[in-house]
Amino acid sequence: MKNTIRLFFITVFLSLLLINKSFSQTYQFLKLDMSARAAALGGSYVANSDDPDVIFYNPAGIEFLENNPVSFSFVKHLLDINLASLSYSTNLNGIGRIGAAVRYINYGKFTAADEFGNKTGEYGAGEVAFIAGYANLLDKNFSYGANLEFIYSKIADRYSTAFAFDVGLHYSLPEEETDFGFSILNAGTQIASYYSTKENLPLDIVFGVSKKMQHIPVRLSLDFHNLNEQRDNFLQKFKAFSLGAEFSLSKVLKLRFGYDNEQRSELTVGGFAGLAGFNVGLGAVISNYRFDYGFSSLGLIGALHRISISTSL
C-alpha cells in the first residue's frame, strides 16, 4: 500500500513540474460546473466517487460507482444562457467500468446586422461536448481513468471542432473515509477553427482530497484547480482553491456549502465582491431518486441556479 500511495503523489507532482504553461482559451463552457451537487460544493469534486457526474471532474472516480447510475442536470445561467448535461456509467465484466456523457450550452439569440448597422435577422450560438470514459483498478482502492471528448462549437454560420482527453487517478482509504483525486482535464487540440487561427483548449490540472469527519455528520473537500497556470511563484499555484462541506441532516436530506477562491478574486469590482465565490445547495433522496439544487453567487453580476436529478437504472 505504501508503494501505491507513493506512486499517486509522484504522478501528481511530476505533472505539476512538466506542465507549466498558461494558454489562450476557447470552449470555456468545459470549465463550468454542470452538477448541482458539485457546484454547491464550490467545484470541489475531483475526489468524488459516488456520482456519475464525476466523469466531468475525474474519470477515475467512476470506477467506484455501483449499478448503472444516470444523472441529468440543468443550469440557468445569466440572461438567456442555459446549459444541460447527461451522464451515465455501467460496469463491463472483465473489462472495467465505462461512462458516457454529454454537456451542452445555448447562448441564446443575437441580432444580426450588416456593416452599416442595418438589422438582417437573428442568429444563435451554442456548444456541445460528447464524452466517452473508461476506468479500472491499478491496485486495491487505487483507480485510473480516461475520457475522450469531441467538441463542437457554432456561432451563426461559423463553427469549430476539437478533440480532447481527460486522465485521472483516484485513491481511497476506506478505513479513514478519505479520498484523493488528481486529473488533467481538456488536454487536446482544435481540429477546425472559426477562422485561420487555431486556439488552445482550457487545460486544467486539479488535485484534491475529500474526508468524512468522524464525530460530526459532514464530509469536507478541498481542491486545487488550474495548477498548470503560470504564477509569480510556486506557492501562488495553489491560489485557485475551492472548499466544500456536505452535511447529512438525515438519511434523505443534505445541506451543502462551497467556496471558490479564484472566482471570488476574479469577480471583485472596486474592492467589493459581495457573495461572489460562495455557493449553497440542498440534496434530497426520494424513493430511488436524488434531487439536488445548487446556488452560485457571481457577486454584482448575478447568480446561477442548477438542478440535478439522478437515479440508477
Secondary structure, DSSP 4 states (H G I P E B T S, - for coil): -HHHHHHHHHHHHHHHHH---------GGGGS---HHHHHTTT--TT--S-GGGGGT-GGGGGG--S-EEEEEEEE-STT-EEEEEEEEEEETTTEEEEEEEEEEEEEEEEEE-TT--EEEEEEEEEEEEEEEEEEEEETTEEEEEEEEEEEEEETTEEEEEEEEEEEEEEEEGGGTEEEEEEEEEEEEEEE-SSSS------EEEEEEEEE-SSSSEEEEEEE--TTS--SSGGGGG-SEEEEEEEE-SSSEEEEEEEEHHHHHHT-BTTB-TTTTEEEEEEEEETTEEEEEEEEE-GGG-EEEEEEEEEE-
